[in-house]
Amino acid sequence: MLQPHKFLNVELCVLNIAKDVILLLQTAQSIEYSDLVSHLVQRHDKKVQEMIIPALNFLFLVGKITYHRDIDSIELLQ
């Protein structure tokens, strides 16, 4: 369960990173994983790298993205 606590950095939480991933994918529809990581690091900080996988897992579980293993890219589902 996603629960906030007093030490939570809102800028680097799973929901905020997931929002940024969706915004990137709305403009590009599909993006390579390495490009996604570089965009998020530029937007936030290097600390964001540890939250990218949980954010992608969250989006995959709710059915918003799919991962293409052969081309190492993430695609937004409609």
N, C-alpha and C positions, 0 to 999 in steps of 0.2 A: 504494500500500500504506500502511496505517496503522501507522506506527512511532513509538514513544515516543522521546523524547530528553530530555536532562537539563534543557532549558529549557521543557519542555511544562507548560503550566498545566492541570492535570487538570480543574479546574472548567470550563474553557472549551474542552475538546477536543471533537471531532466526536462521539465516542461518548457523552459525557455529555450534550451538547445533544440528541442524537437520543433518548436515554433520557427526557429531560424532555419532548420533543415527544410521545413515545408515551404517557407518563403523562397529559399533558393531553388527548390524544385518546381515551384510554380512558374518561375521565369525560364528554367532550362528543361523541365520535364524529366530529364535524366542527367545524372552527373556521376563522374568517376569518384571513387572513394577518396583517392588522394587529393583531388580538387576540392571535394567537400571539406576535408580536414584543413586544407590550407585556407579556404574561405573563412571557416569558423575560427581558426587561430588568428587570422588578421582582424576579425571582428571583435573577438574577446581577448584571449590571452593564451599562452601555452597551457595553462591549467585546464582549459576546455577539453584537451585531448582525453582526459580520463572520463569525461562525461559523454563523449560522442557515442560510444557503443551502447550504454544504457538508453540514450535517447533514440537511437536507431532501433533497438530492441522494442522499446515502447511503441514506436510508430509501426513497426512490423506486426506487433501483437494486436493493435487496434485496426489493422488492415489498411493503413495509409500508404505504405511503401512496399516495394518488393526489391529483392537483391538479385542481380544477374551475376552469377559466379564466373561465367566464361569471360565476361568483359569487365569484371570488377566495378560494377556501377549500380547505383540506386535509382529506382524509378518511382515517381509519384503515381499512385493509383487514383482513378477518378471515382 
